[in-house]
Amino acid sequence: METAVNEDLATEILELKEQRNAVILAHNYQIPEIQDIADYVGDSLGLSHKAAEAEEDVIVFCGVHFMAETASIISPDKTVLIPDLDAGCSLADSITADQLREWKTQHPGAVVVSYVNTTAAVKAESDYCCTSSNAVGIVESIPEDKEILFLPDKFLGAYVEMITGRELNIWQGACHVHEKIGELNLAEKQKEYPDAEFLIHPECGCSTSCMMKSAMYFDCKDGHVHSTSGMLNRAKESDAEEFVVATETGILHRMRKDSPEKKFYAANEESVCDYMKMITMDNLRDALKHKQFEVKVPKELAEKAKVPIDRMLQVG
């Protein structure tokens, strides 16, 4: 009976989507039902590109608030909806525009690189935005004689610093989900799945230590640090049959769909973002039915924030 109800709900969502001339975009961390009904599922960079390319009148963003803000900035003529206004982000909350302005006064002339996991107000104070998949490319595109303020994720910043060899000033923010995935999780899973390949998100607390061990001691040789899109590609292309995945557990659904012949395990089964899971089939239906809740960034702020976002999209 439950399946029939879900099928009815899915049918209603698809009908409403057509009526509204809407496109449904979903992040890789969304619940399986949302991923399955979305028109596109991806990481922050891929979703930003899709928002920019959207021809539909309405963009329904199944993700967290900063993602919907970014879509509104990129496509100001579109109606951008988020099914739950309370779907926030602990990483985006770790720095405010006022804090960034104060930091900039302490480093006059520095180039500000902001992770896309930030508010529109912080983006408006930035020179570049980046995602985990192009952060290295963004930093490498900046002249070497320029001081760089990198924010807000300390683990991604340390990873970029290690890969590029550039010295960065790094804000000490972190994602509450990724920060908890540490070396102990990987060590336990390595014993449990000795033949598995390890896919690690650079926001994880274990990412930089694994990179250092790989370079210096070679005891993390099966660890690969990737963005979520990079993880998905690696899982499909690798000859490995088992993978331990160090990121939010929502991505496992797509991995299993893309590569059903392979096995995927969470590095930490408790790595669940409650904010991402606030988007449900019911509130997705309601968003389309009642055209709620619209996310609209004020024009002046959006114009300022669009500059670093455009630079992000140009780099990759």
N, C-alpha and C positions, 0 to 999 in steps of 0.2 A: 504493500500500500504506500510506503514511504517513497519508493521509486517512482510510482505513478504521480504522486504529489510533486516531486522534484521535476519530473518531465513536464508537468503542466506549468510549473513556475518558469522553467526554461523556455517553453513555448511562448509564454506571456512576455518574457523579457525580449525575445527575438522579435515578436510582433511590435512591441513598443519601440524597439530600436529602429525598426523600419518607419514607423509613424513619425518619429522624432528626427529622422535622418541623422542618426547618431552612430558613432564608432565607440567601441568599448576597448579601452587599453588597460592592461593588467600587468602588474609587476610579478617577477618570478617567485616572490614570497607569498602571493595570495593563496587562498584555500583552493583545493583542486577544482571545485565546481565553478569558481570564478575564472580560473585559468582556462577551463574547457569551453566556456561560453564566450570568452573574449575574442575580439578580432585580431588582436596582437598581444603577445606575452613577451616581455623582455626586461632588460636592465634599464637603468636610468638613462643611459645614452641612447639606446635603441628607442625607448619610449619618447624621448625628446625629439628624435628625428621623425617618428611617426606623428607626433603632435604637430610638428611643423608642416608635414606633408598632408595632413588630414583635409579632405574635401567636404566632409560632412559638416552640417551646421552645429552639431553638438558633440563634444568629447566627454565621455564618462570615464573618469580616471579612477580605476580600482588600484589604489596605492595609498600613499600617505600625503598629508597636506602640502608639503613643499613640492611634490611632484605635480599636483594639480595647479599650484601657483606657477610653476615653470611652464606648463602647458598654456596657461592664460597669458603669460608674457610672450611666448613664442607665437601664439595664435590669438591676438587680441580681438579679432572679429568673430571668434567662435564663442559659443556658450560652453563653459567648462564646468562639469558637475563632479562632485565627490559624494559617494553614497553615505558617508558618515563624516561630519565636520570635526569630530573629536579624534580622527585618525592622525595622530601627530608623529613626532620623531624625536627621540631622546638626543640624538646626535645634533640635529638642527637646533635643538633647544640649548645646546652647550655654549653657544656664543650669540650675543645680541649685536645689533648695529652699533649701539653706543659703545660696547666693549671693543668692537673692531675699530671704530673711529679713534678711540683712546690709544689702541695698539699702534695705529698708523702714525699718530703724533710722536710716538716714541721711536719710530723708524721712518723718518721723512725720505721720500723718494723710493721706498721699497715697492716692489710689485706684489700685489695681493692675489693669491691663487686660492679660490674657495671651492671646496668640494660641493657638488650639486646638492648634497644633503644640508642645505642651509635655507633660511627664509629669504623672501624676495628683498627685504630690507638689507640683509647682509650681502646678497648678490649685487645690489645697487652700489655698494661701497667697495666692490672688488674690480680687479683688472681682468681676471680670467676666472671662469668656472672650469671644473673638470669632473670626470667620473673616475671610478676605480680602473676603468678600461683604458682611459687616455691620460691619466694624471702624469705618467712618465713623459709622454709626448709633449704635453703642455709645458712642463718644467724645462724640458730640453729645448723648447722653442724660444725660451727667454734668454737674452744675452747673459753670458757668464759673469759679467761685471755687475749685474743687478742683484741687489738683496731681495730675497723672497720671503714673504709671510705666507705660510701654508696653514690653512684651517679647514674644519675644526678637528679633524681626526688625527690623533697622534700616531696611531699604528700605520695608517696609510701614509702619513708624512714620513715616518721612519723608513717604510718600505721604499718610497720614492727617492729618499735621500740615499739609501743604500744602492739602488739600481743606477741612479744618475751620477752619483759621486758629488752632487751639489750639497753644500751646507745650507739647510733651511732653518728659518725660525718657525717652529711648529706650535700651534695652539694645542693645549692639553685636553681636548675633548675626545669622546669615544662613544660608540654605539653600545648600549647596555647589553645587547644580545651578543654581539661579536666579541666584546671585551672578555666575556666569561669563558670563551673557548680558548683554553690554555694548553700548555705543553703536556700536562697530565692527561688531558683528554686524548691527545694524539698518541702518547706512550701506551695508554691502555688499549686503544684501538689497534695499534701496531702489533701488540701481542695477540689480540683477538683475531685480527685479519692480516697475517704476515705477508700475504701475497697481494694485498690491495695497494692501489695507487691513492695518494692523498691529494685532494684538491682543496686548497686553502684560500679563503678570501683575505685580501690585504688589510681589511678592517679588524681581523682577528688578533687577539692578544698573543697568539702563537706565531704569527706570520713572520715577523722579523727574526725571531730566534731560530726559526726553521731555516730561513734563508742563510743565516750566519753558520749554522751547523752544516748545511749543505756545502757551503763554500770552504769551510775550514776543516771540518771533521768527517764529512761525507756520510753522516749517519741520519740524514734526512733526505737521502737521494731520491726517494720516491714522492717527495713533496713538491707540488706545483702550485705556485701562487697565481691566482687568476681572479678577474672580475667574474660576476655570475655568468655573463655571456661567454667568457673565456673558459669557465668550468664546463659549460654545456658543450662547447666545441671540442674541448680536450677529451671529455667522456666519450663522445661519438668517434673521435679519430684514433684514440689510444687502443692498443692491442690488449690492454688489461681487461680482466673480466670482473674485477671487484674494485670498488672505490669507496673511500671514506671521505665524506664531504664536510668541510669546516665552514659552514655558513648557516643562515636561517634555514630551517628544515623544509620550508615550502618549496624549495627548488627541487627536492627529491622527486616530486610528482612529475615534473617535466622531464627530468633525467630518465625516469623509468618509462615514460611514454616514448621518448626519443630513442632509447636503447633498451628495449624490453628483454633482450638476451643477456644483459649485464645486471650486476647486483650493486646497489648503492646503500650506504649506511651513514647515518649522521654521526659526526664526531662527538656531538653532545645532543642527545635527544630532547633536551630541555631548551635548546636554542630556538625559541619561538617568539616572534615579535607580536605582542598582543595588539599593537596598533595596526599592523598589517591584517590581522585576523578580524578586525572590526568590520571589514567589508564582507557582507553576506549576500546571498541570492535575494533575500527579502528586501534589504535596503537598496540593492542595485535596481530591483524592480520598482521600488518606490521613487528612486531618483529619476528614472525615466518617466514614470507615470505622472509625477507631480512636478517634474523639472526642478528638483531640489538636489542638493544644496549647491548653489552656484559659487564658484571661487573666481573672483575678479580682482586683479591687481590694479590699483589706481594708475592712470595713464602716465603721470610724471615718474612715478617709481618704476613702472614697467619699462619705460624707455631707458632708464639708467641701468636696470638689471639686464636688459636685453643685450647690451654691449658685451659683457663677459660671457653670456650664454652663446651668442653668435660665434665668439672666438673659440669656445669649446666645440661647437658643431663643425667649425672649419677645420680644426685639428683632427677630428675623427669621431 
